[in-house]
């Protein structure tokens, strides 16, 4: 079996492609946590709006969302010719993923809700773009990202309120 050729054409659908999708998505989560975790004490000192969820809700929500992102990515790789084979669909996914990581570094790492707000306002259209391009190839792949979009819109609202309350 030619692993390189199978990797490029997406023939390694299961389980390798799925494991790689999980690794990519949860690797991004881990990168974001490098900025978030050391700054949770700072976050605790901020004034927050009444609609702020309890602290335990964030890791639960993000674990579910990153799992859905991984499933979406896995499905799109399977239907669109692999990871490498001219798969421009993946550009949108990786742009939104980089913005997701960047938000953690802007909001938590820099301890700057204003910068976080700028990044998250760029993240929202990037997720929509990803949903659209994924949906053109596989409707389920696009719709799997809908909870992520909803959560990020909520997070943007929360980010804006935190910024406003702490200026």
N, C-alpha and C positions, 0 to 999 in steps of 0.2 A: 504494500500500500504506500503510495506516495503522499506522505503527510503534508508536505508543502502545497502540493496541488489541491489536495482535499481541503486544506485550510482556506486557500484562496477561493475556491468555488463553493464553500459552505457545506461540503459533504460530511463534515464532522459535526452534524446537527446535535446529536445527543451523545453522550453527556458533555463532551468537551466544550462545545459552543455554549451550552448553558452554564457550565462552570466558569468559562471565561467571562460571560456576561455578568454573572454574580460577582466575580473578582473585580471587574471594572467598576460596577456600581457601588459595591461595598468598599472598594478601595477609595473611591471618591468620598464616601461617607467618612472613612477613616482620616483622610487628608483634612476634611473640614473639621473633624473633631480635634485635630492638633491645635487649631485656633480657638475652638469653642471651650473645650474642657478646662484649660488653665484660667479662663476668664469667667467662669460661672459665678464666682464670688462677686465680681464686678457687676454682672447681670443682676444678681440678687439685690444690689443697692439701688437699682434704677426704679423710678416711678413707672408703674405700668397701668394700663387701662383695666377696667373691670372685666373685659372679655378675654383676659390673658388666661390660657389654660394652665392647669397645674403642671409643675415641672416634670412629673412622670409621663405626661402625655407626649412630650416632644420625642423621646427616644422610641416610644411605641409607634407613633405616627411615622417617623422617618424610617424605621425598620420596614414597615409595610410599604411605604412609598418607594424605597430603594429596591425592594423585592419586585414590586410591580414594574419599575423601570428595567430591571434585569430581564424579566419575562418579556417585556415589550422589545427590548434589544435583541434577545435570543430569537424571538419570532421573526423580526425584520431581517436578521442575518440569514435565517433559514430560507426566506422567500425571495431575497434580493440578490442572491449570487455570492454570498460569503462576506467575509470581513474586508477583503482587499479588492476583489475583482471589479474595480470601478464603482464601488458602492458609495456614491455621493450622498445617499440618504443618511449615512452615518455622520456626516458633517454637522447637521443640525443637532443630532443627539449629543455629540461631543462639545459643541458650543454651549448648549444649555448645561451640560454637566460641569464644564469649567466655570460658568457663571455661578452655579450652585456652590462650588467650592469657594469661589471668590467672595461670595456673600459672607461666609463664615469668617474669612480673613478681614473683610471690611468691617463688619458689625462687631464681631467678638475680638479678633486679633488686633485691630486698630482701636477697638473700643469706641467706635464712631457710628452711631445709628444713622447719621446723615449719609455717610458713604455707603452703608449697608442698604439704605433706601434707594440710592442711585443704582446699585448693582441689582437689587431685586426687581426694580422697575425695568431693567434690561432682561432679566431672567424670564419674566412673564411672556413677552412676545417670542422669546427663544423656545419656550415650551410649546406655545401655540404653533410655531413653525415646525417643530419636531412632530407634533401631533398630526399636522397636515401632511407632511412628506411621508411619515410612517403610514398614515391612513390611506394614502394613495396606493400603497403596495399591499397593505394588510390592515383592514379596518380595525381588527381587534388590537393590533399593536398601537394604533393611534389612541383608541379609547382607553387602553390600559393606563395611559398617562393623564387621564381626566382627573382622578383624585389628587394627583401631584399638582396639577394646575390649580385646582380649588384650594388646596392647602397653601400653595405659594401666594395666591391672591389674599388669603386670610393672613398669612405671615407678613405680606407687604403692608396690609392694613395695621397689623400689630406693630410692625417696625415704624410706620409713620406716626402712630400714636405714641410710641415710646420716645421717638425723636422729639415730638411736640411737647411731651410732658417733661423732658429733661433738658430743654434748651436753656 
